[in-house]
Amino acid sequence: MARQLAGELADAFETDRGLAEQLTGAQHRLQAANDDLWSGLHPDALGLVYDTAVLGVSQGSSRVAEEILDAVRAGGAAADVEAAALGELQQLHWTIHRAFSEYQRIGEDRRHLAAEIGELIAQMVSELVAAGWTEEQARQADVRALAAAAAR
């Protein structure tokens, strides 16, 4: 039974590793969307938006900045510039919303998994102690080695 529990623990650890990777991906998407929101839109650049003689989009500028500058270059009226900015800002809003929702969901999945892992560890330790191990030995047991022994 302890070896079976060790196998379940090994699987749970692998699941957690996958969730951690997903969490990192969601975090990167959040950071990228936030950077896209602000990159190229700083006080000095905003002044340049209305001075078409000096307009230029620096490498790495956000889509929002590029859309605003494109609208200004096209001779767009203030309403056109605002519409371009608003459209890009709405897209970024939903990108951030989706990434944050995913981040929260994955974090909650990891929290539930951690509780399951804690219960599995307690059960495995009890089984190993019942089999003659000391509690210290049971807590230090190599879960993957036990799981591999169960698989053989």
FINUVO-383862 format. One record per residue: residue number from 0; residue in three letters; x, y, z of N, C-alpha, C in turn. Coordinates in Angstrom, 1 decimal. Example, Ala and Ser with C-alpha at 12.3 -4.5 7.8 and 13.67 -1.06 7.14 Angstrom:
(0,'ALA',(13.2,-5.7,7.8),(12.3,-4.5,7.8),(13.2,-3.3,7.8)),
(1,'SER',(12.8,-2.2,7.1),(13.7,-1.1,7.1),(12.9,0.0,7.9)),
This chain:
(0,'MET',(0.8,-1.2,0.0),(0.0,0.0,0.0),(0.9,1.3,0.0)),
(1,'ALA',(2.0,1.3,0.8),(2.8,2.4,0.8),(3.5,2.7,-0.5)),
(2,'ARG',(3.8,1.6,-1.3),(4.4,1.8,-2.6),(3.4,2.4,-3.6)),
(3,'GLN',(2.1,2.0,-3.4),(1.1,2.5,-4.3),(0.9,4.0,-4.0)),
(4,'LEU',(0.9,4.3,-2.7),(0.8,5.8,-2.3),(2.0,6.6,-2.8)),
(5,'ALA',(3.2,5.9,-2.8),(4.4,6.6,-3.3),(4.2,6.9,-4.8)),
(6,'GLY',(3.6,5.9,-5.5),(3.3,6.1,-6.9),(2.4,7.3,-7.2)),
(7,'GLU',(1.3,7.3,-6.3),(0.4,8.4,-6.5),(1.1,9.8,-6.1)),
(8,'LEU',(2.0,9.8,-5.2),(2.7,11.0,-4.8),(3.6,11.4,-6.0)),
(9,'ALA',(4.3,10.4,-6.6),(5.2,10.7,-7.7),(4.4,11.4,-8.8)),
(10,'ASP',(3.2,10.8,-9.1),(2.3,11.4,-10.1),(1.9,12.8,-9.8)),
(11,'ALA',(1.5,13.0,-8.5),(1.1,14.3,-8.0),(2.2,15.3,-8.2)),
(12,'PHE',(3.5,14.9,-7.9),(4.6,15.8,-8.0),(4.8,16.2,-9.5)),
(13,'GLU',(4.6,15.2,-10.4),(4.7,15.5,-11.8),(3.6,16.5,-12.3)),
(14,'THR',(2.4,16.3,-11.7),(1.3,17.2,-12.1),(1.6,18.6,-11.6)),
(15,'ASP',(2.2,18.7,-10.4),(2.5,20.0,-9.8),(3.6,20.7,-10.7)),
(16,'ARG',(4.5,19.9,-11.2),(5.6,20.5,-12.1),(4.9,21.1,-13.3)),
(17,'GLY',(4.0,20.3,-13.9),(3.2,20.9,-15.1),(2.5,22.1,-14.7)),
(18,'LEU',(1.8,22.1,-13.6),(1.0,23.3,-13.2),(2.0,24.5,-12.9)),
(19,'ALA',(3.1,24.2,-12.4),(4.1,25.3,-12.2),(4.5,25.9,-13.5)),
(20,'GLU',(4.7,25.1,-14.5),(5.1,25.6,-15.8),(4.0,26.4,-16.4)),
(21,'GLN',(2.7,25.9,-16.3),(1.6,26.7,-16.7),(1.4,28.0,-16.0)),
(22,'LEU',(1.7,28.0,-14.7),(1.6,29.3,-13.9),(2.7,30.3,-14.4)),
(23,'THR',(3.9,29.8,-14.7),(4.9,30.6,-15.2),(4.5,31.2,-16.6)),
(24,'GLY',(3.9,30.4,-17.4),(3.4,30.9,-18.7),(2.4,32.0,-18.6)),
(25,'ALA',(1.4,31.8,-17.7),(0.4,32.8,-17.5),(1.0,34.1,-16.9)),
(26,'GLN',(2.0,33.9,-16.1),(2.7,35.1,-15.5),(3.4,35.8,-16.6)),
(27,'HIS',(4.0,35.1,-17.5),(4.7,35.8,-18.7),(3.8,36.5,-19.6)),
(28,'ARG',(2.6,35.9,-19.8),(1.6,36.5,-20.6),(1.0,37.8,-19.9)),
(29,'LEU',(0.9,37.8,-18.6),(0.5,39.0,-17.9),(1.5,40.1,-18.0)),
(30,'GLN',(2.8,39.7,-17.8),(3.8,40.7,-17.9),(4.0,41.3,-19.3)),
(31,'ALA',(3.8,40.4,-20.3),(3.9,40.9,-21.7),(2.8,41.8,-22.0)),
(32,'ALA',(1.6,41.5,-21.6),(0.4,42.4,-21.9),(0.6,43.7,-21.1)),
(33,'ASN',(1.1,43.7,-19.9),(1.3,44.9,-19.2),(2.4,45.7,-19.9)),
(34,'ASP',(3.5,45.1,-20.3),(4.5,45.8,-21.0),(4.0,46.4,-22.3)),
(35,'ASP',(3.1,45.6,-23.0),(2.6,46.1,-24.2),(1.6,47.3,-24.0)),
(36,'LEU',(1.0,47.3,-22.8),(0.2,48.4,-22.5),(0.9,49.7,-22.3)),
(37,'TRP',(2.1,49.6,-21.7),(2.8,50.9,-21.4),(4.0,51.2,-22.3)),
(38,'SER',(4.6,50.2,-22.9),(5.8,50.4,-23.7),(5.6,51.4,-24.8)),
(39,'GLY',(6.4,52.4,-24.8),(6.2,53.5,-25.8),(5.3,54.6,-25.5)),
(40,'LEU',(4.6,54.4,-24.4),(3.6,55.4,-23.9),(4.1,56.0,-22.6)),
(41,'HIS',(5.0,56.9,-22.7),(5.5,57.6,-21.6),(5.3,59.1,-21.8)),
(42,'PRO',(5.4,59.9,-20.8),(5.1,61.4,-20.9),(5.7,62.0,-22.1)),
(43,'ASP',(7.0,61.7,-22.4),(7.7,62.4,-23.5),(7.1,61.9,-24.8)),
(44,'ALA',(6.7,60.6,-24.9),(6.2,60.1,-26.2),(4.8,60.6,-26.4)),
(45,'LEU',(4.0,60.8,-25.4),(2.7,61.4,-25.6),(2.7,62.8,-26.2)),
(46,'GLY',(3.7,63.5,-25.8),(3.9,64.8,-26.5),(4.2,64.7,-27.9)),
(47,'LEU',(4.9,63.7,-28.3),(5.3,63.5,-29.7),(4.1,63.1,-30.6)),
(48,'VAL',(3.1,62.4,-30.0),(2.0,62.0,-30.7),(1.4,63.1,-31.6)),
(49,'TYR',(1.3,64.3,-31.0),(0.7,65.4,-31.7),(1.7,66.2,-32.5)),
(50,'ASP',(2.9,65.8,-32.5),(3.9,66.6,-33.3),(4.4,65.6,-34.4)),
(51,'THR',(3.7,65.6,-35.5),(3.9,64.6,-36.6),(5.3,64.8,-37.2)),
(52,'ALA',(5.9,65.9,-37.1),(7.3,66.1,-37.6),(8.3,65.3,-36.9)),
(53,'VAL',(8.0,65.0,-35.6),(9.0,64.2,-34.8),(8.6,62.8,-34.5)),
(54,'LEU',(7.5,62.4,-35.1),(7.0,61.1,-34.8),(7.9,59.9,-35.2)),
(55,'GLY',(8.0,59.0,-34.3),(8.7,57.8,-34.6),(8.4,56.7,-33.6)),
(56,'VAL',(8.3,55.5,-34.0),(8.0,54.4,-33.0),(9.3,53.7,-32.8)),
(57,'SER',(9.8,53.7,-31.5),(11.0,53.1,-31.2),(10.8,51.6,-31.2)),
(58,'GLN',(11.9,50.8,-31.4),(11.8,49.4,-31.4),(11.3,48.9,-30.0)),
(59,'GLY',(10.3,48.0,-30.0),(9.8,47.6,-28.7),(8.6,48.3,-28.2)),
(60,'SER',(8.1,49.3,-29.0),(7.0,50.1,-28.6),(5.7,49.2,-28.6)),
(61,'SER',(4.8,49.5,-27.8),(3.6,48.7,-27.7),(2.7,48.9,-29.0)),
(62,'ARG',(1.8,47.9,-29.1),(0.8,48.0,-30.2),(0.0,49.3,-30.0)),
(63,'VAL',(-0.3,49.6,-28.8),(-1.1,50.9,-28.5),(-0.4,52.1,-29.1)),
(64,'ALA',(0.9,52.2,-28.8),(1.7,53.3,-29.3),(1.8,53.3,-30.8)),
(65,'GLU',(2.0,52.1,-31.4),(2.0,52.0,-32.8),(0.7,52.4,-33.5)),
(66,'GLU',(-0.4,52.0,-32.9),(-1.7,52.3,-33.5),(-2.0,53.8,-33.4)),
(67,'ILE',(-1.6,54.4,-32.3),(-1.8,55.9,-32.1),(-1.0,56.6,-33.2)),
(68,'LEU',(0.3,56.2,-33.3),(1.2,56.9,-34.2),(0.7,56.7,-35.6)),
(69,'ASP',(0.3,55.5,-36.0),(-0.2,55.2,-37.3),(-1.4,56.1,-37.6)),
(70,'ALA',(-2.3,56.3,-36.7),(-3.5,57.1,-36.9),(-3.1,58.6,-37.0)),
(71,'VAL',(-2.1,59.0,-36.3),(-1.7,60.4,-36.4),(-1.0,60.6,-37.8)),
(72,'ARG',(-0.1,59.7,-38.2),(0.6,59.8,-39.4),(-0.4,59.8,-40.6)),
(73,'ALA',(-1.5,59.1,-40.5),(-2.5,59.0,-41.5),(-3.3,60.3,-41.6)),
(74,'GLY',(-3.0,61.3,-40.7),(-3.7,62.5,-40.7),(-5.0,62.4,-40.0)),
(75,'GLY',(-5.1,61.4,-39.1),(-6.4,61.2,-38.4),(-6.7,62.3,-37.5)),
(76,'ALA',(-8.0,62.5,-37.4),(-8.6,63.4,-36.4),(-8.4,62.9,-35.0)),
(77,'ALA',(-8.6,63.7,-34.1),(-8.5,63.3,-32.7),(-9.4,62.1,-32.4)),
(78,'ALA',(-10.6,62.1,-33.0),(-11.5,60.9,-32.8),(-10.9,59.6,-33.3)),
(79,'ASP',(-10.2,59.7,-34.5),(-9.6,58.5,-35.1),(-8.5,58.0,-34.2)),
(80,'VAL',(-7.7,58.9,-33.7),(-6.6,58.6,-32.8),(-7.1,57.9,-31.5)),
(81,'GLU',(-8.2,58.5,-31.0),(-8.8,57.9,-29.8),(-9.4,56.6,-30.1)),
(82,'ALA',(-10.0,56.4,-31.2),(-10.6,55.1,-31.6),(-9.5,54.0,-31.7)),
(83,'ALA',(-8.4,54.4,-32.4),(-7.3,53.4,-32.5),(-6.8,53.0,-31.2)),
(84,'ALA',(-6.6,54.0,-30.3),(-6.1,53.7,-29.0),(-7.0,52.9,-28.2)),
(85,'LEU',(-8.3,53.2,-28.2),(-9.3,52.5,-27.5),(-9.4,51.1,-27.9)),
(86,'GLY',(-9.4,50.8,-29.2),(-9.5,49.4,-29.7),(-8.3,48.6,-29.2)),
(87,'GLU',(-7.1,49.2,-29.3),(-5.9,48.4,-28.8),(-6.0,48.2,-27.2)),
(88,'LEU',(-6.5,49.3,-26.5),(-6.6,49.1,-25.1),(-7.6,48.1,-24.7)),
(89,'GLN',(-8.7,48.0,-25.5),(-9.7,47.0,-25.2),(-9.1,45.6,-25.4)),
(90,'GLN',(-8.4,45.4,-26.5),(-7.7,44.1,-26.7),(-6.8,43.7,-25.6)),
(91,'LEU',(-6.0,44.7,-25.1),(-5.1,44.5,-24.0),(-5.8,44.2,-22.7)),
(92,'HIS',(-6.9,44.9,-22.5),(-7.7,44.6,-21.3),(-8.1,43.1,-21.3)),
(93,'TRP',(-8.6,42.6,-22.4),(-9.1,41.2,-22.4),(-7.9,40.2,-22.3)),
(94,'THR',(-6.8,40.6,-22.9),(-5.6,39.7,-22.8),(-5.2,39.6,-21.4)),
(95,'ILE',(-5.1,40.8,-20.7),(-4.8,40.8,-19.3),(-5.8,40.0,-18.4)),
(96,'HIS',(-7.1,40.2,-18.7),(-8.1,39.5,-18.0),(-8.0,38.0,-18.1)),
(97,'ARG',(-7.8,37.5,-19.4),(-7.7,36.1,-19.6),(-6.4,35.5,-18.9)),
(98,'ALA',(-5.3,36.2,-19.0),(-4.1,35.7,-18.4),(-4.2,35.7,-16.9)),
(99,'PHE',(-4.8,36.7,-16.3),(-5.0,36.8,-14.9),(-5.9,35.7,-14.4)),
(100,'SER',(-7.0,35.5,-15.1),(-8.0,34.4,-14.8),(-7.3,33.1,-14.8)),
(101,'GLU',(-6.5,32.9,-15.8),(-5.8,31.6,-16.0),(-4.8,31.4,-14.8)),
(102,'TYR',(-4.1,32.5,-14.5),(-3.1,32.5,-13.4),(-3.8,32.1,-12.1)),
(103,'GLN',(-5.0,32.7,-11.8),(-5.7,32.4,-10.6),(-6.2,31.0,-10.6)),
(104,'ARG',(-6.7,30.5,-11.7),(-7.2,29.1,-11.8),(-6.1,28.1,-11.5)),
(105,'ILE',(-5.0,28.3,-12.2),(-3.8,27.4,-12.0),(-3.3,27.5,-10.5)),
(106,'GLY',(-3.3,28.7,-10.0),(-2.9,28.8,-8.6),(-3.8,28.0,-7.6)),
(107,'GLU',(-5.1,28.1,-7.9),(-6.1,27.3,-7.1),(-5.9,25.8,-7.3)),
(108,'ASP',(-5.7,25.4,-8.6),(-5.4,24.0,-8.8),(-4.2,23.5,-8.0)),
(109,'ARG',(-3.2,24.3,-8.0),(-2.0,23.9,-7.2),(-2.3,23.9,-5.7)),
(110,'ARG',(-3.1,24.8,-5.2),(-3.5,24.8,-3.8),(-4.2,23.5,-3.5)),
(111,'HIS',(-5.2,23.1,-4.3),(-5.9,21.8,-4.1),(-4.9,20.6,-4.2)),
(112,'LEU',(-4.0,20.6,-5.2),(-3.1,19.6,-5.3),(-2.2,19.5,-4.1)),
(113,'ALA',(-1.8,20.6,-3.5),(-0.9,20.6,-2.3),(-1.6,19.9,-1.2)),
(114,'ALA',(-2.9,20.2,-1.0),(-3.7,19.5,0.0),(-3.7,18.0,-0.2)),
(115,'GLU',(-4.0,17.6,-1.4),(-4.0,16.2,-1.7),(-2.6,15.5,-1.4)),
(116,'ILE',(-1.5,16.2,-1.8),(-0.2,15.7,-1.6),(0.0,15.6,-0.1)),
(117,'GLY',(-0.4,16.6,0.7),(-0.2,16.5,2.2),(-1.0,15.2,2.7)),
(118,'GLU',(-2.2,15.0,2.2),(-2.9,13.8,2.7),(-2.2,12.5,2.3)),
(119,'LEU',(-1.7,12.5,1.1),(-1.0,11.3,0.6),(0.3,11.0,1.4)),
(120,'ILE',(1.0,12.1,1.7),(2.2,11.9,2.5),(1.9,11.4,3.9)),
(121,'ALA',(0.8,11.9,4.5),(0.4,11.4,5.9),(0.0,9.9,5.8)),
(122,'GLN',(-0.7,9.5,4.7),(-1.1,8.1,4.6),(0.2,7.3,4.4)),
(123,'MET',(1.1,7.7,3.5),(2.3,6.9,3.2),(3.1,6.8,4.5)),
(124,'VAL',(3.3,7.8,5.2),(4.1,7.8,6.4),(3.5,6.8,7.4)),
(125,'SER',(2.2,6.8,7.5),(1.5,5.9,8.4),(1.7,4.4,8.0)),
(126,'GLU',(1.6,4.2,6.7),(1.8,2.9,6.2),(3.2,2.4,6.4)),
(127,'LEU',(4.2,3.2,6.2),(5.6,2.8,6.4),(5.9,2.6,7.8)),
(128,'VAL',(5.3,3.4,8.7),(5.5,3.2,10.2),(4.9,1.9,10.6)),
(129,'ALA',(3.7,1.6,10.0),(3.1,0.3,10.3),(3.9,-0.8,9.8)),
(130,'ALA',(4.7,-0.6,8.8),(5.5,-1.7,8.2),(6.8,-1.8,8.9)),
(131,'GLY',(7.1,-1.0,10.0),(8.3,-1.1,10.8),(9.3,0.0,10.6)),
(132,'TRP',(9.0,0.9,9.7),(9.9,2.1,9.5),(9.8,3.0,10.7)),
(133,'THR',(10.8,3.8,11.0),(10.7,4.9,12.0),(10.0,6.0,11.3)),
(134,'GLU',(9.4,6.9,12.0),(8.7,8.0,11.4),(9.7,8.9,10.6)),
(135,'GLU',(10.9,9.1,11.2),(11.9,9.8,10.5),(12.3,9.2,9.2)),
(136,'GLN',(12.5,7.9,9.2),(12.8,7.1,7.9),(11.6,7.3,6.9)),
(137,'ALA',(10.4,7.2,7.4),(9.3,7.3,6.5),(9.2,8.7,5.9)),
(138,'ARG',(9.5,9.7,6.7),(9.4,11.1,6.1),(10.5,11.3,5.2)),
(139,'GLN',(11.6,10.6,5.3),(12.8,10.8,4.4),(12.8,9.9,3.2)),
(140,'ALA',(11.7,9.0,3.1),(11.7,8.0,2.1),(11.7,8.7,0.7)),
(141,'ASP',(12.4,8.0,-0.2),(12.5,8.4,-1.6),(11.2,8.0,-2.3)),
(142,'VAL',(10.3,8.9,-2.6),(9.0,8.5,-3.1),(9.1,7.9,-4.5)),
(143,'ARG',(10.0,8.4,-5.3),(10.2,7.9,-6.7),(10.8,6.5,-6.7)),
(144,'ALA',(11.7,6.2,-5.7),(12.3,4.9,-5.6),(11.2,3.9,-5.1)),
(145,'LEU',(10.4,4.3,-4.2),(9.3,3.4,-3.7),(8.3,3.2,-4.9)),
(146,'ALA',(8.0,4.2,-5.6),(7.0,4.1,-6.7),(7.6,3.1,-7.8)),
(147,'ALA',(8.9,3.2,-8.1),(9.6,2.4,-9.0),(9.5,0.9,-8.6)),
(148,'ALA',(9.7,0.7,-7.3),(9.7,-0.6,-6.7),(8.3,-1.2,-6.9)),
(149,'ALA',(7.3,-0.4,-6.7),(5.9,-0.8,-6.8),(5.6,-1.2,-8.3)),
(150,'ALA',(6.2,-0.5,-9.2),(6.0,-0.7,-10.6),(6.6,-2.1,-11.1)),
(151,'ARG',(7.7,-2.5,-10.4),(8.3,-3.8,-10.7),(7.6,-4.9,-10.3)),
